[in-house]
């Protein structure tokens, strides 16, 4: 039923055989079982053997029973934090509403950590969004923000805004809507409207448990204020906010430092950029290397070195991003790969520069990103 299985997941799906005993039997019998981790906890079947088992399952059980098994697997996956697998199993059970419910229950947890790429994967597994799901439309809008797809963002917000603003049951979504409207206004060049929208979004989330989303709103607000010519005000205001938030929500704190970094960069203060980037790296590491702010800190350390002409130091930062594939906003991932190639060229490492661009093409194809592929080819 599932692409991967462990003894607990197997035991949750069937009560007829011990999950541990069954997997041990399959391993002993060498029945096309492939370990997926060093601890031999997760396994998968060889694809041809899995197809054979699925055919046999369809022969022995009716569709209703198979759907019930898939839903049992979905419940187990969700309870154990494997949300993508939970959505997938619910879809296999033919229950798209249950799959949508799972995504809705967990999407804010990933937005809190700025994990837009995770939301994107979940939406791909879900497929078409069922009608009457404004929360999922907002999730799709966050993915459009991450991908800098302004036309798609505008279309989504035009569709979903009336459903939220005219329905009292959707007031809990208003903070997200204002955030997204603020980002759209910023990317359309309207700094004042953007700042007002983002300030409202920040206020709506500031006292909630979702400090990371409040921090993202504050970060975007810093960009809007800078667009309005108030960059100096941002540096003073956000430095104070970051100092006061140091012992609070780490996602909120890191977002404030990110705002300081990017405004300092726009103002050409490379020393401040480097100092704040090192500070951000320290706080982000405490959260985990997969946190977007960690990749952000490495990216701007590389940018500051590139702008100083320290190409060797810049290469080390950009190469770290490329090799370890830290989570980072997609357009900055392409930027870092292009910068890596450029720095290699400046250092007369022509073969390595071409290799960096080839890696960039591979990355763009993997993401099916036409714009990234165009940049690499240029």
C-alpha positions as a Markdown table, in Angstrom:
| # | Residue | x | y | z |
|---|---|---|---|---|
| 1 | Unk | 0.0 | 0.0 | 0.0 |
| 2 | Unk | 2.8 | 2.4 | 0.9 |
| 3 | Unk | 6.0 | 3.4 | -0.8 |
| 4 | Unk | 7.9 | 2.8 | 2.4 |
| 5 | Unk | 7.1 | 0.7 | 5.5 |
| 6 | Unk | 8.4 | 0.0 | 9.0 |
| 7 | Unk | 7.2 | -2.5 | 11.5 |
| 8 | Unk | 5.0 | 0.1 | 13.4 |
| 9 | Unk | 3.4 | 1.3 | 10.1 |
| 10 | Unk | 2.8 | -2.3 | 9.0 |
| 11 | Unk | 1.3 | -3.2 | 12.4 |
| 12 | Unk | -1.0 | -0.2 | 12.2 |
| 13 | Unk | -2.4 | -1.4 | 8.9 |
| 14 | Unk | -3.1 | -5.0 | 9.8 |
| 15 | Unk | -3.7 | -6.9 | 13.0 |
| 16 | Unk | -3.2 | -10.3 | 11.5 |
| 17 | Unk | 0.7 | -10.5 | 11.6 |
| 18 | Unk | 3.3 | -8.9 | 13.8 |
| 19 | Unk | 4.9 | -6.1 | 11.8 |
| 20 | Unk | 8.4 | -7.0 | 13.3 |
| 21 | Unk | 7.9 | -10.7 | 12.6 |
| 22 | Unk | 6.6 | -10.2 | 9.1 |
| 23 | Unk | 9.5 | -7.9 | 8.0 |
| 24 | Unk | 12.1 | -10.3 | 9.6 |
| 25 | Unk | 10.5 | -13.1 | 7.6 |
| 26 | Unk | 10.7 | -11.1 | 4.4 |
| 27 | Unk | 14.3 | -10.2 | 5.0 |
| 28 | Unk | 15.2 | -13.8 | 5.8 |
| 29 | Unk | 13.4 | -15.0 | 2.7 |
| 30 | Unk | 15.2 | -12.3 | 0.6 |
| 31 | Unk | 11.8 | -11.2 | -0.9 |
| 32 | Unk | 13.0 | -8.1 | -2.7 |
| 33 | Unk | 13.1 | -6.0 | 0.5 |
| 34 | Unk | 15.4 | -2.9 | 0.4 |
| 35 | Unk | 16.5 | -1.0 | 3.5 |
| 36 | Unk | 16.1 | 2.7 | 3.3 |
| 37 | Unk | 18.2 | 3.7 | 6.3 |
| 38 | Unk | 21.3 | 2.6 | 8.1 |
| 39 | Unk | 19.3 | 1.4 | 11.1 |
| 40 | Unk | 17.2 | -0.8 | 8.9 |
| 41 | Unk | 14.0 | 0.6 | 10.3 |
| 42 | Unk | 12.4 | 1.7 | 7.0 |
| 43 | Unk | 12.1 | -0.5 | 4.0 |
| 44 | Unk | 10.6 | -0.7 | 0.5 |
| 45 | Unk | 9.9 | -3.5 | -1.9 |
| 46 | Unk | 11.5 | -3.7 | -5.3 |
| 47 | Unk | 9.1 | -1.9 | -7.6 |
| 48 | Unk | 8.3 | -4.9 | -9.7 |
| 49 | Unk | 7.5 | -7.0 | -6.6 |
| 50 | Unk | 5.5 | -4.2 | -5.1 |
| 51 | Unk | 3.4 | -4.1 | -8.3 |
| 52 | Unk | 2.8 | -7.8 | -8.1 |
| 53 | Unk | 1.7 | -7.5 | -4.4 |
| 54 | Unk | -0.7 | -4.7 | -5.3 |
| 55 | Unk | -2.2 | -6.9 | -8.1 |
| 56 | Unk | -2.6 | -9.7 | -5.6 |
| 57 | Unk | -4.2 | -7.4 | -3.0 |
| 58 | Unk | -6.7 | -6.2 | -5.6 |
| 59 | Unk | -7.5 | -9.8 | -6.4 |
| 60 | Unk | -8.1 | -10.9 | -2.8 |
| 61 | Unk | -9.8 | -7.8 | -1.3 |
| 62 | Unk | -12.5 | -5.5 | -2.5 |
| 63 | Unk | -12.1 | -1.8 | -3.0 |
| 64 | Unk | -13.8 | -0.8 | 0.2 |
| 65 | Unk | -11.4 | -2.9 | 2.3 |
| 66 | Unk | -8.4 | -1.6 | 0.5 |
| 67 | Unk | -9.6 | 2.0 | 1.0 |
| 68 | Unk | -10.0 | 1.2 | 4.8 |
| 69 | Unk | -6.4 | -0.1 | 4.9 |
| 70 | Unk | -5.2 | 3.1 | 3.3 |
| 71 | Unk | -7.1 | 5.3 | 5.7 |
| 72 | Unk | -5.7 | 3.3 | 8.6 |
| 73 | Unk | -2.2 | 3.9 | 7.2 |
| 74 | Unk | -3.0 | 7.6 | 6.8 |
| 75 | Unk | -4.0 | 8.0 | 10.4 |
| 76 | Unk | -0.8 | 6.3 | 11.6 |
| 77 | Unk | 1.3 | 8.5 | 9.4 |
| 78 | Unk | -0.3 | 11.7 | 10.6 |
| 79 | Unk | -0.1 | 10.6 | 14.3 |
| 80 | Unk | 3.7 | 10.1 | 13.7 |
| 81 | Unk | 4.3 | 13.4 | 11.9 |
| 82 | Unk | 4.7 | 12.0 | 8.4 |
| 83 | Unk | 2.2 | 14.4 | 6.8 |
| 84 | Unk | 3.1 | 13.9 | 3.2 |
| 85 | Unk | 2.6 | 10.2 | 3.5 |
| 86 | Unk | -0.6 | 10.7 | 5.4 |
| 87 | Unk | -2.0 | 12.9 | 2.6 |
| 88 | Unk | -0.8 | 10.4 | 0.0 |
| 89 | Unk | -2.5 | 7.4 | 1.8 |
| 90 | Unk | -5.8 | 9.4 | 2.2 |
| 91 | Unk | -5.7 | 10.1 | -1.6 |
| 92 | Unk | -5.1 | 6.4 | -2.3 |
| 93 | Unk | -8.2 | 5.7 | -0.2 |
| 94 | Unk | -10.1 | 8.0 | -2.5 |
| 95 | Unk | -10.9 | 10.5 | 0.2 |
| 96 | Unk | -9.7 | 13.8 | -1.1 |
| 97 | Unk | -11.5 | 15.7 | 1.6 |
| 98 | Unk | -9.7 | 13.8 | 4.4 |
| 99 | Unk | -6.4 | 14.5 | 2.5 |
| 100 | Unk | -7.3 | 18.2 | 2.4 |
| 101 | Unk | -8.1 | 18.2 | 6.1 |
| 102 | Unk | -4.7 | 16.8 | 7.0 |
| 103 | Unk | -3.0 | 19.5 | 5.0 |
| 104 | Unk | -5.1 | 22.2 | 6.6 |
| 105 | Unk | -4.3 | 20.9 | 10.1 |
| 106 | Unk | -0.6 | 21.1 | 9.6 |
| 107 | Unk | 0.2 | 23.8 | 7.1 |
| 108 | Unk | 0.6 | 26.6 | 9.7 |
| 109 | Unk | 3.2 | 24.5 | 11.5 |
| 110 | Unk | 5.4 | 24.5 | 8.3 |
| 111 | Unk | 4.7 | 28.2 | 7.5 |
| 112 | Unk | 5.8 | 29.0 | 11.1 |
| 113 | Unk | 9.2 | 27.5 | 10.1 |
| 114 | Unk | 9.2 | 29.2 | 6.7 |
| 115 | Unk | 9.1 | 25.7 | 5.0 |
| 116 | Unk | 7.3 | 26.8 | 1.9 |
| 117 | Unk | 8.9 | 23.9 | -0.1 |
| 118 | Unk | 7.2 | 21.4 | 2.3 |
| 119 | Unk | 3.9 | 23.1 | 1.7 |
| 120 | Unk | 4.6 | 22.9 | -2.1 |
| 121 | Unk | 5.2 | 19.1 | -1.9 |
| 122 | Unk | 2.0 | 18.5 | 0.1 |
| 123 | Unk | 0.0 | 20.5 | -2.4 |
| 124 | Unk | 1.5 | 18.5 | -5.3 |
| 125 | Unk | 0.5 | 15.2 | -3.5 |
| 126 | Unk | -3.0 | 16.6 | -2.8 |
| 127 | Unk | -3.7 | 17.6 | -6.4 |
| 128 | Unk | -6.6 | 20.0 | -7.2 |
| 129 | Unk | -7.8 | 21.9 | -4.2 |
| 130 | Unk | -11.4 | 20.9 | -3.2 |
| 131 | Unk | -13.9 | 23.7 | -3.4 |
| 132 | Unk | -14.5 | 25.9 | -0.3 |
| 133 | Unk | -11.0 | 25.6 | 1.1 |
| 134 | Unk | -9.7 | 29.2 | 1.4 |
| 135 | Unk | -7.0 | 28.0 | 3.8 |
| 136 | Unk | -5.5 | 25.8 | 1.1 |
| 137 | Unk | -5.8 | 28.5 | -1.4 |
| 138 | Unk | -3.7 | 30.7 | 0.9 |
| 139 | Unk | -1.2 | 27.8 | 1.2 |
| 140 | Unk | -0.9 | 27.8 | -2.6 |
| 141 | Unk | -0.4 | 31.6 | -2.4 |
| 142 | Unk | 2.5 | 31.2 | 0.0 |
| 143 | Unk | 4.1 | 28.8 | -2.5 |
| 144 | Unk | 3.7 | 31.5 | -5.2 |
| 145 | Unk | 5.4 | 34.0 | -3.0 |
| 146 | Unk | 8.3 | 31.6 | -2.5 |
| 147 | Unk | 8.6 | 31.1 | -6.2 |
| 148 | Unk | 8.3 | 34.8 | -7.0 |
| 149 | Unk | 5.3 | 34.0 | -9.2 |
| 150 | Unk | 3.6 | 37.4 | -8.9 |
| 151 | Unk | 0.9 | 36.7 | -11.6 |
| 152 | Unk | -0.2 | 33.5 | -9.9 |
| 153 | Unk | -0.2 | 35.2 | -6.5 |
| 154 | Unk | -2.4 | 38.0 | -7.8 |
| 155 | Unk | -4.9 | 35.5 | -9.3 |
| 156 | Unk | -5.2 | 33.5 | -6.1 |
| 157 | Unk | -5.7 | 36.5 | -3.9 |
| 158 | Unk | -8.4 | 37.9 | -6.3 |
| 159 | Unk | -10.2 | 34.6 | -5.9 |
| 160 | Unk | -9.9 | 34.0 | -2.2 |
| 161 | Unk | -10.1 | 37.6 | -0.7 |
| 162 | Unk | -13.9 | 37.9 | -1.0 |
| 163 | Unk | -14.4 | 34.5 | 0.5 |
| 164 | Unk | -12.4 | 35.5 | 3.6 |
| 165 | Unk | -13.4 | 39.2 | 4.0 |
| 166 | Unk | -17.1 | 38.5 | 3.6 |
| 167 | Unk | -17.3 | 35.4 | 5.8 |
| 168 | Unk | -17.1 | 35.8 | 9.6 |
| 169 | Unk | -16.1 | 32.1 | 9.9 |
| 170 | Unk | -12.9 | 32.9 | 8.0 |
| 171 | Unk | -11.7 | 35.7 | 10.2 |
| 172 | Unk | -8.9 | 33.5 | 11.5 |
| 173 | Unk | -7.4 | 33.6 | 8.0 |
| 174 | Unk | -7.4 | 37.4 | 7.8 |
| 175 | Unk | -3.8 | 37.7 | 9.1 |
| 176 | Unk | -2.5 | 35.5 | 6.3 |
| 177 | Unk | -4.5 | 37.3 | 3.7 |
| 178 | Unk | -3.1 | 40.7 | 4.8 |
| 179 | Unk | 0.4 | 39.3 | 4.8 |
| 180 | Unk | 0.0 | 38.0 | 1.2 |
| 181 | Unk | -1.7 | 41.2 | 0.0 |
| 182 | Unk | 1.2 | 43.1 | 1.5 |
| 183 | Unk | 3.8 | 41.0 | -0.3 |
| 184 | Unk | 1.9 | 41.4 | -3.6 |
| 185 | Unk | 1.8 | 45.2 | -3.1 |
| 186 | Unk | 5.5 | 45.3 | -2.4 |
| 187 | Unk | 6.3 | 43.3 | -5.5 |
| 188 | Unk | 4.1 | 45.7 | -7.5 |
| 189 | Unk | 6.1 | 48.6 | -6.2 |
| 190 | Unk | 3.5 | 50.0 | -3.8 |
| 191 | Unk | 5.5 | 50.4 | -0.6 |
| 192 | Unk | 2.9 | 52.3 | 1.4 |
| 193 | Unk | 0.1 | 49.9 | 0.8 |
| 194 | Unk | 2.4 | 47.0 | 1.5 |
| 195 | Unk | 3.6 | 48.4 | 4.8 |
| 196 | Unk | 0.1 | 49.0 | 6.0 |
| 197 | Unk | -1.0 | 45.4 | 5.1 |
| 198 | Unk | 2.1 | 43.8 | 6.6 |
| 199 | Unk | 1.8 | 45.9 | 9.8 |
| 200 | Unk | -1.8 | 44.6 | 10.3 |
| 201 | Unk | -0.6 | 41.0 | 9.6 |
| 202 | Unk | 2.2 | 41.4 | 12.1 |
| 203 | Unk | -0.2 | 42.7 | 14.8 |
| 204 | Unk | -2.7 | 39.8 | 14.1 |
| 205 | Unk | 0.0 | 37.2 | 14.6 |
| 206 | Unk | 2.3 | 38.9 | 17.2 |
| 207 | Unk | 0.4 | 37.6 | 20.2 |
| 208 | Unk | -0.5 | 34.2 | 18.8 |
| 209 | Unk | 1.5 | 31.0 | 19.0 |
| 210 | Unk | 2.7 | 31.5 | 15.4 |
| 211 | Unk | 5.6 | 33.9 | 16.1 |
| 212 | Unk | 7.4 | 32.7 | 13.0 |
| 213 | Unk | 4.6 | 34.0 | 10.8 |
| 214 | Unk | 4.6 | 37.3 | 12.7 |
| 215 | Unk | 8.4 | 37.4 | 12.1 |
| 216 | Unk | 8.0 | 36.8 | 8.4 |
| 217 | Unk | 5.5 | 39.7 | 8.3 |
| 218 | Unk | 8.0 | 41.9 | 10.1 |
| 219 | Unk | 10.7 | 40.9 | 7.7 |
| 220 | Unk | 8.5 | 41.8 | 4.7 |
| 221 | Unk | 7.5 | 45.0 | 6.5 |
| 222 | Unk | 11.2 | 46.0 | 6.7 |
| 223 | Unk | 11.5 | 45.6 | 2.9 |
| 224 | Unk | 8.4 | 47.8 | 2.4 |
| 225 | Unk | 9.7 | 50.5 | 4.7 |
| 226 | Unk | 13.0 | 50.5 | 2.9 |
| 227 | Unk | 11.1 | 50.8 | -0.4 |
| 228 | Unk | 9.5 | 53.9 | 1.0 |
| 229 | Unk | 12.9 | 55.4 | 1.8 |
| 230 | Unk | 12.8 | 54.6 | 5.5 |
| 231 | Unk | 15.7 | 52.2 | 5.7 |
| 232 | Unk | 17.5 | 54.0 | 8.5 |
| 233 | Unk | 14.3 | 53.8 | 10.6 |
| 234 | Unk | 14.2 | 50.0 | 10.0 |
| 235 | Unk | 17.8 | 49.6 | 11.2 |
| 236 | Unk | 17.0 | 51.3 | 14.5 |
| 237 | Unk | 13.6 | 49.8 | 15.0 |
| 238 | Unk | 14.5 | 46.2 | 14.1 |
| 239 | Unk | 17.8 | 46.3 | 16.1 |
| 240 | Unk | 15.7 | 47.1 | 19.2 |
| 241 | Unk | 13.1 | 44.5 | 18.3 |
| 242 | Unk | 15.7 | 41.8 | 17.8 |
| 243 | Unk | 17.4 | 42.7 | 21.1 |
| 244 | Unk | 14.1 | 42.4 | 23.0 |
| 245 | Unk | 13.1 | 39.2 | 21.2 |
| 246 | Unk | 16.4 | 37.3 | 21.8 |
| 247 | Unk | 14.9 | 35.1 | 24.5 |
| 248 | Unk | 11.5 | 34.6 | 22.8 |
| 249 | Unk | 10.3 | 32.6 | 19.7 |
| 250 | Unk | 13.5 | 31.7 | 17.7 |
| 251 | Unk | 11.7 | 31.9 | 14.4 |
| 252 | Unk | 10.5 | 35.4 | 15.1 |
| 253 | Unk | 13.9 | 36.5 | 16.3 |
| 254 | Unk | 15.6 | 35.1 | 13.2 |
| 255 | Unk | 13.2 | 36.9 | 10.9 |
| 256 | Unk | 14.0 | 40.2 | 12.6 |
| 257 | Unk | 17.7 | 39.7 | 12.0 |
| 258 | Unk | 17.0 | 38.7 | 8.4 |
| 259 | Unk | 15.2 | 42.1 | 8.0 |
| 260 | Unk | 18.3 | 43.8 | 9.4 |
| 261 | Unk | 20.6 | 41.9 | 7.0 |
| 262 | Unk | 18.7 | 42.7 | 3.8 |
| 263 | Unk | 18.1 | 46.4 | 4.5 |
| 264 | Unk | 21.8 | 46.7 | 5.5 |
| 265 | Unk | 22.7 | 45.1 | 2.2 |
| 266 | Unk | 20.5 | 47.5 | 0.2 |
| 267 | Unk | 22.3 | 50.3 | 2.0 |
| 268 | Unk | 25.7 | 49.0 | 1.1 |
| 269 | Unk | 26.8 | 48.4 | 4.7 |
| 270 | Unk | 28.7 | 45.2 | 4.2 |
| 271 | Unk | 30.2 | 45.1 | 7.6 |
| 272 | Unk | 26.8 | 45.2 | 9.2 |
| 273 | Unk | 25.6 | 42.5 | 6.8 |
| 274 | Unk | 28.5 | 40.2 | 7.7 |
| 275 | Unk | 28.0 | 40.7 | 11.4 |
| 276 | Unk | 24.3 | 40.1 | 11.4 |
| 277 | Unk | 24.7 | 37.1 | 9.1 |
| 278 | Unk | 27.1 | 35.5 | 11.6 |
| 279 | Unk | 24.6 | 36.3 | 14.4 |
| 280 | Unk | 21.8 | 34.8 | 12.4 |
| 281 | Unk | 23.8 | 31.7 | 11.7 |
| 282 | Unk | 24.3 | 31.1 | 15.4 |
| 283 | Unk | 20.6 | 31.5 | 16.3 |
| 284 | Unk | 19.5 | 29.5 | 13.2 |
| 285 | Unk | 21.8 | 26.6 | 14.0 |
| 286 | Unk | 20.1 | 26.3 | 17.4 |
| 287 | Unk | 16.8 | 25.6 | 15.6 |
| 288 | Unk | 18.3 | 23.3 | 13.0 |
| 289 | Unk | 20.2 | 23.3 | 9.7 |
| 290 | Unk | 17.0 | 22.8 | 7.7 |
| 291 | Unk | 15.6 | 26.1 | 9.0 |
| 292 | Unk | 15.5 | 28.6 | 6.0 |
| 293 | Unk | 17.3 | 31.3 | 8.1 |
| 294 | Unk | 20.4 | 29.1 | 8.2 |
| 295 | Unk | 20.7 | 29.1 | 4.4 |
| 296 | Unk | 19.9 | 32.8 | 4.4 |
| 297 | Unk | 22.8 | 33.6 | 6.7 |
| 298 | Unk | 25.3 | 31.6 | 4.5 |
| 299 | Unk | 23.9 | 33.3 | 1.3 |
| 300 | Unk | 24.5 | 36.8 | 2.6 |
| 301 | Unk | 27.9 | 36.0 | 4.0 |
| 302 | Unk | 28.8 | 34.9 | 0.5 |
| 303 | Unk | 27.2 | 38.1 | -1.0 |
| 304 | Unk | 29.2 | 40.4 | 1.4 |
| 305 | Unk | 32.4 | 38.6 | 0.4 |
| 306 | Unk | 31.6 | 38.8 | -3.3 |
| 307 | Unk | 30.9 | 42.6 | -3.1 |
| 308 | Unk | 34.2 | 43.1 | -1.3 |
| 309 | Unk | 36.0 | 41.2 | -4.1 |
| 310 | Unk | 37.0 | 38.3 | -1.7 |
| 311 | Unk | 36.1 | 35.7 | -4.3 |
| 312 | Unk | 37.8 | 32.7 | -2.5 |
| 313 | Unk | 35.8 | 33.4 | 0.7 |
| 314 | Unk | 32.6 | 33.9 | -1.4 |
| 315 | Unk | 33.1 | 30.6 | -3.1 |
| 316 | Unk | 33.3 | 28.7 | 0.2 |
| 317 | Unk | 29.9 | 30.1 | 1.3 |
| 318 | Unk | 28.1 | 29.6 | -2.1 |
| 319 | Unk | 29.6 | 26.2 | -2.5 |
| 320 | Unk | 28.3 | 25.2 | 1.0 |
| 321 | Unk | 24.8 | 26.2 | -0.1 |
| 322 | Unk | 25.1 | 24.3 | -3.4 |
| 323 | Unk | 26.7 | 21.1 | -2.0 |
| 324 | Unk | 24.7 | 20.7 | 1.2 |
| 325 | Unk | 21.5 | 22.0 | -0.4 |
| 326 | Unk | 20.4 | 24.1 | 2.6 |
| 327 | Unk | 16.8 | 25.2 | 2.5 |
| 328 | Unk | 16.7 | 28.6 | 0.9 |
| 329 | Unk | 14.2 | 30.6 | -1.1 |
| 330 | Unk | 14.3 | 29.3 | -4.6 |
| 331 | Unk | 15.4 | 32.5 | -6.4 |
| 332 | Unk | 18.3 | 32.8 | -3.9 |
| 333 | Unk | 19.3 | 29.2 | -4.6 |
| 334 | Unk | 19.7 | 30.1 | -8.3 |
| 335 | Unk | 21.5 | 33.4 | -7.3 |
| 336 | Unk | 24.0 | 31.5 | -5.2 |
| 337 | Unk | 24.7 | 29.0 | -8.0 |
| 338 | Unk | 25.2 | 31.8 | -10.5 |
| 339 | Unk | 27.4 | 33.7 | -8.0 |
| 340 | Unk | 29.5 | 30.5 | -7.4 |
| 341 | Unk | 30.1 | 30.2 | -11.2 |
| 342 | Unk | 31.0 | 33.8 | -11.5 |
| 343 | Unk | 33.5 | 33.7 | -8.5 |
| 344 | Unk | 35.1 | 30.6 | -10.0 |
| 345 | Unk | 35.5 | 32.5 | -13.3 |
| 346 | Unk | 37.1 | 35.4 | -11.5 |
| 347 | Unk | 39.5 | 33.0 | -9.9 |
| 348 | Unk | 40.3 | 31.6 | -13.4 |
| 349 | Unk | 38.8 | 28.2 | -12.4 |
| 350 | Unk | 37.0 | 27.9 | -15.7 |
| 351 | Unk | 36.2 | 24.1 | -15.5 |
| 352 | Unk | 34.7 | 24.5 | -12.0 |
| 353 | Unk | 32.7 | 27.5 | -13.2 |
| 354 | Unk | 31.2 | 25.5 | -16.1 |
| 355 | Unk | 30.5 | 22.7 | -13.6 |
| 356 | Unk | 28.6 | 25.0 | -11.3 |
| 357 | Unk | 26.4 | 26.1 | -14.2 |
| 358 | Unk | 25.8 | 22.5 | -15.2 |
| 359 | Unk | 24.7 | 21.8 | -11.6 |
| 360 | Unk | 22.4 | 24.8 | -11.8 |
| 361 | Unk | 20.8 | 23.4 | -15.0 |
| 362 | Unk | 20.3 | 20.0 | -13.3 |
| 363 | Unk | 18.7 | 21.8 | -10.3 |
| 364 | Unk | 16.4 | 23.8 | -12.6 |
| 365 | Unk | 15.3 | 20.7 | -14.4 |
| 366 | Unk | 14.7 | 18.8 | -11.2 |
| 367 | Unk | 12.4 | 21.7 | -10.1 |
| 368 | Unk | 10.9 | 22.1 | -13.6 |
| 369 | Unk | 11.8 | 25.8 | -13.3 |
| 370 | Unk | 12.0 | 27.3 | -16.8 |
| 371 | Unk | 13.3 | 30.6 | -15.5 |
| 372 | Unk | 16.2 | 29.0 | -13.6 |
| 373 | Unk | 17.1 | 26.9 | -16.7 |
| 374 | Unk | 17.1 | 30.1 | -18.8 |
| 375 | Unk | 19.4 | 31.8 | -16.3 |
| 376 | Unk | 21.8 | 28.8 | -16.3 |
| 377 | Unk | 21.9 | 28.7 | -20.1 |
| 378 | Unk | 22.5 | 32.4 | -20.5 |
